[in-house]
Amino acid sequence: MKNLLLLTAALLALTFQATAQDFSRPQTTAAVSGDAIQKGNWMVGAGIGNIGHNFSSETFSFDLSPRAGYFISDNAVIGAQVQLGATIWSGENLFRYGLVPFARYYFPEGSAPTHRWFGEAVLGIAGSTQPGEDTGTVVSRVYGISAGYAHFVASNVALEGMVNLIRSNANVDVDDNTQTGLSLSLGLQIYLPSKANQQ
């Protein structure tokens, strides 16, 4: 009986050893050391915000902001984003759109090889339209500032979180056509190195 127990224990040990695999965790961080945010590089990506569904009013809303930018110096990028959004309720809808240039600066203070804090300013035009309304289409200026955090999951890919303070005069669903407020957004940015920075 003792030999049978030893044999069983040995077989179990061999089975566990044979089936054991080296499961590596997925990459959740990468050292960037400033390579991604050098002069001459490009940044492309998109931000998502204002996703929600209100059960009491049966309202669904969604905003998407694709963007592209060029690093004019280390840590400083200028570019433009397209603002697209929709709010849908009770068979009606409100569409939002805009073209908004931006300037962003990545702060070297408080940075680490895997993340950067940044500030951003936007100034552009935006509009909204609601079918069936007398106002039809409203186009006006939009401006604001944002603070954000970029966490690099690969040497050229970052996940972002931003707090935005934006003012827009182009919102037909507000009585005075003016909207100012805080919002949160999430984004994904890809950093494309210039040929000079690839060497």
N, C-alpha and C positions, 0 to 999 in steps of 0.2 A: 504494500500500500504506500509505503514511504517512497519507493522508487517511482510509482505512478504519479504521486504528487510532484516529485522533482521533475519528472519528464513533462508533465503538464505545465509547470511553471516555466521550464526551459522553452517549450513550444510557444507559450504566450509571449515570453520575452522576445523570441525571434520574430514572431508575428508583428508585435508592436514596433520592433526595430526596422523590419522590412517595409512596413506601411508608413512609418513616420517620414514625413517630407518636410523640407525646409520651406515653410510658408512664410514669405516675407510680407510685411505690411505694405499697403500701397503708399506711394510717395505722397507725403502731405506737405513737404517743405523742401526748398532748395536754396542753396547759397547763391546770391546774385552779385554781391559785392560791387554794385554800381554798374556792372556791365550792360544791363538792360536799359539803363537810363543815361546813356552817353550821347553826346552831341552827334547828330547825323542819323540816329536811329529813328524808326517809325513805331508808332503805337496804334493798333487797331483793336476794336472790341465793341462791347455794348453794355449798357446798364439796364436793369429792370427795376421798376418801382411801382408803387401804388397798385399792387395786385390785391384784389379783395372782392368779397361778395357780402353784401348786406342782406341778411335773411328777412328782415322786417320789410324793407322796401324792394326786395328782389332786384338789387342793383349790383352789377358786376363792372369792375373797372380794371384797367391794365395800361401801363406805360412802358414803352421800349425806346431806348436811345442809342442807336448805333453811332460810333464815332471813329475818327482817325486823327492822328496828330503827328507832328514832326518835332524832334528835339533840336531846338535852336542853340542850346548849350547843355552841358551836363546838368541834370536835374530839372531843366526847364523845357516844357513842351507847349506848343500852340497847335490848335486844330479846330475842328468843327464837329458838331453832332447834329443829327436829325432827331427831332422829338416827334414821336408817334404815340398816340394814346386813344383810348375809347372808353366810354361809359355807356352801358346798355341797361335799360330798365323798361319794363312794361311795354315791350314792342317799340320803344323809341331808343334813339342813340345819339350820342354826342361824340364827335371826333375832334381830336386835338392834333396839331402838327406844328412844326417849327424848324428853323435852321438857326443854330446857336453856336457861334464861335466861342472857344474857351481858351484860357491860359492856365496851365497847371505847373506847380512847383513842388518837387520832392525835397523835403527837408533833410539835410545831412545830420542835423542834431536829433538824437534819439533813434537813429536808424540802427539796423542790424543787418547782417548779410542776408537774412531771409525776409525782411520786411522794410517798408518805408511808409512814413506819414506824409501826407501831401495836402496842399490847399489849392483851391480852384476858383476861378471867377468866370462867369458867363455873361454875355451881352449879345442879344440877337432879336429875331422876330419870331413870333408864334401866333397861332390862330386857332380858332375852333369853329365848328359848324354844327348846327342842329337842324336837320331837315324839318320843314314845316314852320319854322320860327320866322317872324317878320324880320328879325335882325339878320337872318341868313348866315353870313360869314363875318367874323370879326378877326382882324389882323392887327397886331400891335406889338409893342416891345416886350421883351422878357429879360430880366437881369437878376443876378444873384451871386452868392458865394457858397462854397462847399468845403467841408473838411473831410478827409478820408484816410483810410488805411489800406495799403496794398500788401497782401501776403503772397509771396512767390512760392507756387507749388512746383514749378520747374524754373530753369534758369531764365526762360523768356515768357512765362505765363504767370499772371497774378490774378488772384481773386480779390475783389475790392468791396469795401463797405463805405458808404458816404452818408453824411448828414448834410442836407441841403436847405438853404434859406433862399427861396426863389420868389420873385414878384412878377406877376404877369397881368397885363391889362386886356388879355384876349381870352376871356372865358365867358361864354354867353349864358352859362347856367347860374351865374352869380348876378344879383340885381344891379350892382353898380359896375359890372364888368371888370372888377379888379379882384385879384386873388393874391394873397401873400401868406406864406406858411412854411413850416418845417416839414421835411419829408425824409424818409430813409430810402436808400436804394442799394442794390447789390449789382456788381458788375464783374465781367471777365475781360481782361486786357491781354493782348499778345504783343510782345515787343520784338520787332524785326530789326536785326542789326544791319547797319550800312556795310558796304563792301570794305570800307576802310577799317571798320571795327571788327570784321570777321577774321582779320589776319592776326 
